[in-house]
């Protein structure tokens, strides 16, 4: 591409570096990569059909623009990969796609269509301790609407998330989005006289642990504090007992399985005094329910669930969490959780961080690898029956022209094909074709070339027959799935094999 | 996605950061982004049809694995974005896709199909001074064959590059790949008694400037040295006059326009003593020419040109440079250059840096933005006639159900559509529809809803007519491209408009 001048360092004298990728980063290839690409393609098609336009921001942002919204990020730049530019400004790789969107929207607000619907996918980076299945770089896919305070905007994001997950390959009953509203707690705390923001935040953090700790652990963390199994003591939110009781009723209010969205709202409203903010939250959820109904989103695909809090502090209203429901059940026959595959909510203050001007926004995000893993766990491989190319075998240097001609003819006919370009013998080449997942091997030996013929080996048929025939000697004689035919019938015959037509042996 | 706990920093009290992206980075949106995506899609389809499989490596590599192959990279980590991991190891963002491929191939050599054909696209990062059109992050797209020393592998890469550029949208006569072989200079220097590697490198750097400086400048740099316009003196390679003369004859040997590949090789062979390495280089180029002929790559799409050197030091044999030939001509009627849009070559020692074991490799790379710019310069916009979604106008909060129903119906019919979700009036909504590039605005006012009808506004027809009709008052009365029809005919009528059928006013 560029016209760089060579540098002085000779290659050969340098000490040999070890061939390894950095800790916590992965290389992706083959079916895993194809699966992720198919997810992104299918979801993008849905998002564009819903009027969300693509946007790609840069990998780096200025550190102050990213803000400190990562968990446990007490030190500056904790949790992100940051470096100082030559003008001494700190830059960091984005840790999600929401912070860059807020920066972009603030920067371009005047010229954007408003409301601004955009989707984005791409890598994000987290400077965390790597672990099994825990990577420091992964692909996220987000859809957001910036500049609409309407509950219909939230409902649209939810309906879009359902449609996107379905397009990616999940059955409608394999995923569920649980929805709540941060303002329910604002109202509940307000009515209980809890006004200290720090105390509220500690209480919210406790409630966010409901899934893991159950009510017993949460109530301890809402009150005095909790001693965990390891002996560590966590100081609690010091809420009065009466407020803790309201929270308990509130969280339990929608505990029955399969409540409709409207019934959940009724149960929540009956749990106690939710204050003005809580009443507003209920109205928003009612409007969302109505819009979801019109858009045909059924009661199991999107549920209301007051236990959903979402950790990120920038959410200001509706919050949602998408869960995979594996078709496995516990001993009582109830579905068992695979866990979260995405989430989102309303963040009305994120653009105002830059401009001071309030710009309401709402969105949904999922991790592409996580969804691919969920699809595999549910028995669907989005990579499907991805096949390798037809492989043309190279017998002799003198006949390269014949091989090249065959492979060019196949490619021109739209058939994925390649010529073996190594220097190994026949056996290694057949192994190569197998590793490549080739459906057919094309053999143009000296005899075939002299006779104007070609031999095709249907490798799938060969694999099937080698399982079916027990006598190995007999099998070898039979040359399963192999046929010799006039050279000018090659393309048609291969097309027939690829289309699943069986051939006579 | 994740279940982060909230952090303590309140949003609202923080000082306001400025909304701007880091210097030298860009956000991409709209037609520019769509154009780049189409290029990547089309080229990927070709690369897969040719048996190249996708690979995505991580953004980071260990600094020692990347190596110091960037130009002017004298200080450690110069030219790259590097940072120290918490275990003190230096990591850097990849500056191209070749170095990570070499690392990946070395790391996984045992389990890879050999030869290993892979393609890749994705961002690369250069820590350079930003300038107009010069970005520090850009998308590259590469195809490489690792593990084949056959000239047919080089020929395949060249034929693939031609087919890829054509698929991206360039006419066959708009791009040309110029090919040479580093070993020609190895042989020429060897025959001239120039054995010092540093002296050879200085000479190669000088020859690499042929395009910019012409023979006069190059000959000064091959000899004593050169004083440039700014008064800076560059010390030369100190070659003997007789060797400089040979280089001159060599570079001039293929100066005639439109020599065939075979004729170029004959002219080069006649330029002087090319030594053993030079003879080997000629044989490789002859084999490449033969393979290109079989693959139907014509003489103008891929030419041999001995002035091509390529800056990157890791090339060991064949080198190529892809140029856009704009359909503009100079005063002698000859095509004028747009410049390089890609390049590549053979790099047989890059995997051996890690393993010590020689693994021959060859590949081609282009910059996606650069190619998009080239396409625009040649009068083709790969984004084509990309249209926005149908926009449903929101008249009244009370009728949201009707709007939501219409937009859901359009999306279900596969028509990109969206509901205006802001709170502005009719005029602002029509401006919004215009900014979104909407082909149709759907209007469900109170009258329409009561009558069971819908009004559709063909915005393209409106734009055409507003240009054709001079009398503004008359135009307004005519309501061009607007029709009211039964609500249940909405989808069919919009489909007719989208398919270009005109409607009666």
Interface residues (C-beta under 8 A of the other chain):
Chain A: X1 X2 X3 X4 X5 X6 X7 X8 X9 X10 X11 X12 X14 X16 X17 X18 X19 X20 X21 X22 X23 X25 X26 X27 X28 X29 X30 X33 X34 X37 X48 X49 X50 X51 X53 X54 X55 X56 X57 X58 X59 X60 X61 X62 X64 X65 X67 X68 X69 X70 X71 X72 X73 X74 X81 X82 X83 X85 X87 X89 X91 X93 X103 X104 X106 X107 X108 X113 X114 X115 X117 X118 X123 X125 X137 X140 X145 X147 X148 X149 X150 X152 X153 X156 X197 X198 X201 X204 X205 X208 X211 X290 X291 X294 X295 X296 X310 X311 X312 X313 X314 X340 X341 X342 X343 X349 X350 X353 X354 X355 X356 X365 X366 X367 X370 X388 X389 X391 X400 X401 X404 X405 X408 X411 X414 X415 X416 X417 X418 X419 X420 X421 X422 X423 X424 X432 X435 X436
Chain B: X1 X2 X3 X4 X5 X6 X7 X8 X9 X10 X11 X12 X14 X16 X17 X18 X19 X20 X21 X22 X23 X25 X26 X27 X28 X29 X30 X33 X34 X37 X48 X49 X50 X51 X53 X54 X55 X56 X57 X58 X59 X60 X61 X62 X64 X65 X67 X68 X69 X70 X71 X72 X73 X74 X81 X82 X83 X85 X87 X89 X91 X93 X103 X104 X106 X107 X108 X113 X114 X115 X117 X118 X123 X125 X137 X140 X145 X147 X148 X149 X150 X152 X153 X156 X197 X198 X201 X204 X205 X208 X211 X290 X291 X294 X295 X296 X310 X311 X312 X313 X314 X340 X341 X342 X343 X349 X350 X353 X354 X355 X356 X365 X366 X367 X370 X388 X389 X391 X400 X401 X404 X405 X408 X411 X414 X415 X416 X417 X418 X419 X420 X421 X422 X423 X424 X432 X435 X436
